[in-house]
Amino acid sequence: MSLKSARFSIAPMMDWTDRHCRYFHRLMTREALLYTEMVTAPAIVRGDRDRLLAYNAEEHPVALQLGGSDPAELAEATRIAAGLGYDEINLNVGCPSDRVQSGSFGAVLMEQPDLVARCVAGMVEASSVEVTVKCRIGVDEQVPEEVLPRFLETVSDAGVSRFTIHARKAWLKGLSPKENRDIPPLNYPLVHQMKAAFPHLHLSVNGGITDLNQTIAHLDQGFDGVMIGRAAYHEPANLLLAADQMIFGSEVEQTTAENVALQMLPYIDRHLSRGGRLNQITRHMLGLFAGRPGARHWKRILSERAHKPGAGPEVVEAALAPIRQFAA
């Protein structure tokens, strides 16, 4: 995978960025780097790896995000995933959920940079593709200005040269995962300082970025990449349709949200023919026309009909009718 793709990426989001979501997003941007939702290393090593790691060939470039804290398990999961053709393996050192904390991985690992270094050293040795890390600037009572430089130095010495930094602390005690996405203040200047202190590292910034103009501003200020999360999910067309042209300089004419909806129909047919349900896909498409006339009708029709037995592509066609009516 070219580092070019890491210039703009869509964050790994639990319960959101599954293979259907990624296929949908790829129809809007050929260039952006897509991430899976986090998969735990123990689940891959001991569970149904075919189900957990399956993806569509069209998703490339696509990165797998792993959760875990056992170096041997992470190395084995990395070996398996790299063998399946993922373009990057990413270690989660940023998720603050209770379930992740109880497993001693995610953001709690910010307190154990030496353990993270052992984990990534094993992953790098086991991988034929790049190993990266997504982290926070610190957790709880840590002083980010002190812990983040040490974390980057320790982990990069173990073989990682690319980090995505969520520019917020995570409060493991007292805030929910949702609150941890909004309440801790953003500290972009600190992440900028890290780029100055570690110019040899490829650093992407994440957190609070909601549009392409903000993305370009961060890139212009010296970041190597920008990662966007919820905005790309809730307003995909507004974020992704112009990304290839604005971020990557592509001269390919951008498609339209209507075309994306129509391009999803053959994919929906294939999914249904394998026993899948329509709403497993359309739940990711609800925000496709966000901000446009007819968007409320689109969302309502999909929400009310896609979960019903036998629902198929005709539901998407029906939901498109109000969009076309308003556009006429």
VOGU-3710 file (C-alpha; in Angstrom, 3 decimals, decimal comma):
1> mslksarfsi> 0,000/0,000/0,000  1,219/3,484/-0,840  1,553/6,012/1,959  -0,500/8,255/-0,305  -3,674/6,511/0,854  -2,865/7,275/4,498  -3,205/10,983/3,681  -6,937/10,590/4,294  -8,562/7,688/6,121  -11,887/6,657/7,622
11> apmmdwtdrh> -11,620/5,616/11,251  -12,242/2,127/12,599  -15,591/2,327/14,386  -17,074/-0,539/16,384  -20,401/-1,786/15,006  -20,160/0,669/12,122  -17,299/0,075/9,706  -18,121/-3,503/8,748  -17,536/-4,899/5,252  -20,853/-3,549/3,911
21> cryfhrlmtr> -20,041/-0,057/5,152  -16,559/-0,207/3,641  -17,857/-1,365/0,254  -20,358/1,516/0,320  -17,653/4,037/1,223  -15,330/2,718/-1,472  -17,897/3,617/-4,130  -17,400/7,250/-3,108  -13,610/7,353/-2,782  -11,091/5,204/-4,614
31> eallytemvt> -8,139/6,667/-2,736  -8,940/6,922/0,994  -7,647/4,265/3,368  -10,479/2,272/4,970  -10,272/0,566/8,354  -12,153/-2,394/9,745  -13,845/-2,182/13,078  -11,600/-3,524/15,818  -11,241/-7,315/15,969  -9,570/-8,887/18,985
41> apaivrgdrd> -6,502/-11,044/18,486  -7,880/-13,892/20,663  -11,033/-14,034/18,516  -8,942/-14,418/15,367  -6,579/-16,993/16,824  -9,250/-19,118/18,475  -12,519/-18,127/16,789  -14,221/-18,006/13,402  -11,493/-16,167/11,522  -13,241/-16,580/8,160
51> rllaynaeeh> -16,247/-14,655/9,421  -14,198/-12,099/11,346  -11,703/-11,305/8,602  -13,741/-11,623/5,402  -13,756/-8,543/3,222  -14,567/-7,531/-0,349  -11,674/-7,296/-2,806  -13,032/-3,909/-3,871  -12,242/-2,445/-0,430  -8,474/-2,073/-1,018
61> pvalqlggsd> -6,633/-0,240/0,369  -8,053/-1,623/3,623  -6,461/-1,967/7,052  -7,366/-4,378/9,821  -7,460/-2,983/13,347  -6,516/-5,445/16,075  -7,202/-5,292/19,795  -5,111/-7,159/22,310  -2,184/-7,003/24,712  -0,545/-10,414/24,428
71> paelaeatri> 2,483/-10,159/22,103  2,338/-13,785/20,977  -1,399/-13,677/20,255  -1,129/-10,395/18,394  1,747/-11,747/16,330  -0,271/-14,822/15,359  -3,357/-12,750/14,501  -1,169/-10,437/12,433  0,370/-13,350/10,541  -3,088/-14,695/9,728
81> aaglgydein> -4,469/-11,314/8,640  -1,453/-10,345/6,555  -1,791/-13,675/4,762  -5,334/-12,725/3,780  -4,144/-9,647/1,926  -4,896/-6,744/4,262  -2,828/-3,697/3,338  -2,002/-2,715/6,917  -2,394/-4,105/10,437  -3,207/-1,503/13,093
91> lnvgcpsdrv> -3,028/-1,908/16,880  -5,767/-0,204/18,900  -4,307/1,830/21,780  -7,190/4,290/21,922  -10,563/2,642/22,601  -11,858/3,540/26,111  -14,797/1,122/26,434  -15,241/-0,909/29,619  -15,104/-4,148/27,651  -11,754/-3,179/26,158
101> qsgsfgavlm> -10,363/-2,070/29,515  -11,370/-5,342/31,135  -9,352/-7,116/28,464  -6,323/-4,936/29,231  -6,126/-3,416/25,765  -7,224/-0,277/23,974  -6,570/3,094/25,607  -5,446/1,541/28,896  -2,262/0,509/27,071  -1,212/4,176/27,013
111> eqpdlvarcv> -0,078/3,409/30,571  2,191/0,587/29,366  4,314/1,765/26,421  6,895/-0,960/27,026  4,205/-3,627/26,657  2,944/-1,939/23,481  6,502/-1,988/22,163  6,738/-5,739/22,778  3,381/-6,246/21,096  4,253/-4,330/17,946
121> agmveassve> 7,730/-5,884/17,749  6,080/-9,294/17,524  3,523/-8,016/15,022  6,194/-6,471/12,799  8,191/-9,691/12,804  5,089/-11,693/11,847  3,806/-9,316/9,175  4,528/-8,876/5,498  2,664/-5,543/5,551  3,054/-2,377/7,601
131> vtvkcrigvd> 2,110/-2,390/11,278  0,713/0,874/12,659  -0,728/2,198/15,925  -3,776/4,331/16,733  -3,527/5,969/20,151  -4,734/8,787/22,392  -2,594/11,611/23,805  -2,958/10,061/27,264  -5,445/8,688/29,761  -6,861/9,760/33,120
141> eqvpeevlpr> -4,357/11,721/35,231  -1,475/11,320/32,783  0,185/14,507/31,561  0,009/14,203/27,753  3,029/16,469/27,226  5,060/13,919/29,175  3,560/10,562/28,223  2,929/11,031/24,496  6,564/11,706/23,510  7,760/8,732/25,543
151> fletvsdagv> 5,045/6,541/24,045  5,963/7,495/20,473  9,668/7,057/21,097  9,288/3,678/22,817  6,869/2,215/20,281  8,632/3,591/17,216  11,895/2,068/18,435  10,110/-1,303/18,212  9,491/-0,869/14,487  6,407/1,310/13,989
161> srftiharka> 6,793/4,438/11,879  3,150/5,402/11,351  0,781/6,544/14,108  -2,720/7,983/14,133  -3,239/10,153/17,199  -6,694/10,966/18,534  -5,982/14,433/19,895  -7,937/13,883/23,118  -7,258/12,226/26,408  -9,378/9,208/27,284
171> wlkglspken> -10,913/9,189/30,753  -11,192/5,525/31,632  -12,945/6,328/34,889  -16,022/8,505/34,823  -16,754/8,945/31,115  -18,541/6,624/28,708  -17,007/5,816/25,315  -19,455/8,262/23,723  -18,498/11,001/26,185  -14,823/10,263/25,545
181> rdipplnypl> -15,372/11,240/21,904  -16,602/14,715/22,821  -15,889/15,869/26,371  -12,085/15,745/26,756  -10,746/18,860/25,003  -8,929/18,542/21,718  -5,216/19,309/21,783  -4,105/19,652/18,184  -1,059/21,801/19,127  0,405/18,901/21,118
191> vhqmkaafph> 0,094/16,565/18,134  1,771/19,246/15,996  4,592/19,316/18,513  4,980/15,571/18,111  5,418/15,988/14,359  8,152/18,540/15,016  9,800/16,291/17,615  9,562/13,143/15,468  9,848/14,363/11,866  10,757/10,856/10,664
201> lhlsvnggit> 7,385/9,455/11,792  4,242/9,514/9,662  1,632/11,111/11,940  -2,086/11,373/11,216  -4,424/13,399/13,387  -7,903/12,260/14,429  -10,695/13,762/16,527  -13,207/16,554/15,925  -12,566/16,841/12,178  -15,835/17,070/10,290
211> dlnqtiahld> -15,206/18,259/6,728  -12,693/18,312/3,893  -11,746/21,961/4,424  -10,612/21,135/7,967  -8,777/18,122/6,568  -6,868/20,258/4,075  -6,047/22,807/6,791  -4,478/20,090/8,965  -2,505/18,723/6,020  -1,317/22,224/5,157
221> qgfdgvmigr> -0,138/22,644/8,749  2,223/19,718/8,407  0,332/16,554/9,328  1,030/13,553/7,136  -2,546/12,363/7,271  -6,031/13,018/8,633  -8,504/10,437/9,899  -12,230/11,214/9,999  -14,753/9,124/11,905  -18,394/9,847/12,617
231> aayhepanll> -18,818/12,620/10,033  -17,790/10,232/7,255  -20,369/7,758/8,519  -23,318/10,074/9,112  -22,774/12,301/6,049  -20,804/10,054/3,692  -21,543/11,820/0,417  -20,710/15,233/1,879  -17,301/13,959/3,007  -16,283/11,339/0,504
241> laadqmifgs> -17,571/12,230/-2,954  -15,086/15,103/-3,336  -12,242/13,568/-1,316  -10,309/12,111/-4,237  -10,292/15,427/-6,059  -9,662/17,717/-3,062  -7,258/15,574/-1,023  -5,510/13,412/-3,611  -5,652/15,627/-6,684  -7,515/13,042/-8,762
251> eveqttaenv> -8,742/14,203/-12,151  -11,407/11,510/-12,329  -14,861/13,056/-12,335  -16,630/12,449/-9,043  -19,784/10,391/-8,996  -23,111/11,372/-7,423  -24,938/10,108/-4,371  -27,731/8,835/-6,642  -25,228/6,781/-8,648  -23,781/5,350/-5,452
261> alqmlpyidr> -27,232/4,203/-4,340  -27,785/2,506/-7,707  -24,328/0,905/-7,621  -25,231/-0,688/-4,300  -28,125/-2,624/-5,850  -26,053/-5,471/-7,382  -24,120/-5,767/-4,124  -27,428/-5,974/-2,235  -28,635/-8,683/-4,622  -25,510/-10,759/-3,976
271> hlsrggrlnq> -25,851/-10,345/-0,220  -29,504/-11,391/-0,251  -28,744/-14,406/-2,460  -26,362/-15,628/0,265  -29,043/-15,399/2,927  -28,305/-11,893/4,164  -30,830/-9,222/5,113  -31,325/-5,862/3,441  -31,031/-3,784/6,605  -27,544/-5,185/7,266
281> itrhmlglfa> -26,471/-3,009/4,344  -28,949/-0,131/4,260  -28,298/0,841/7,879  -25,000/2,248/6,612  -26,715/4,182/3,800  -29,153/6,255/5,867  -27,021/9,407/5,734  -26,247/9,259/2,012  -28,441/12,262/1,187  -27,892/14,198/4,424
291> grpgarhwkr> -28,792/17,851/4,023  -30,605/17,354/0,722  -34,319/17,694/-0,079  -35,926/14,304/0,291  -33,348/13,003/2,753  -35,911/12,570/5,502  -38,102/10,424/3,225  -35,101/8,365/2,100  -34,137/7,653/5,680  -37,707/6,900/6,791
301> ilserahkpg> -38,434/4,447/3,974  -35,210/2,527/4,554  -35,715/2,508/8,321  -39,321/1,310/8,123  -39,036/-1,279/5,337  -35,494/-2,671/5,096  -35,819/-4,915/8,160  -38,968/-6,653/6,931  -38,821/-10,264/5,690  -38,278/-10,422/1,942
311> agpevveaal> -37,180/-6,790/1,645  -34,950/-6,284/-1,368  -33,526/-3,688/-3,785  -37,012/-2,379/-4,505  -36,950/-0,717/-1,071  -33,879/1,288/-2,072  -35,559/2,202/-5,364  -38,619/3,388/-3,461  -36,485/5,438/-1,106  -34,763/7,051/-4,094
321> apirqfaa> -38,061/8,266/-5,569  -38,414/11,321/-3,265  -34,772/12,277/-3,884  -35,341/12,188/-7,644  -38,616/14,065/-7,285  -36,990/16,938/-5,417  -34,055/17,001/-7,836  -36,297/17,177/-10,917
//
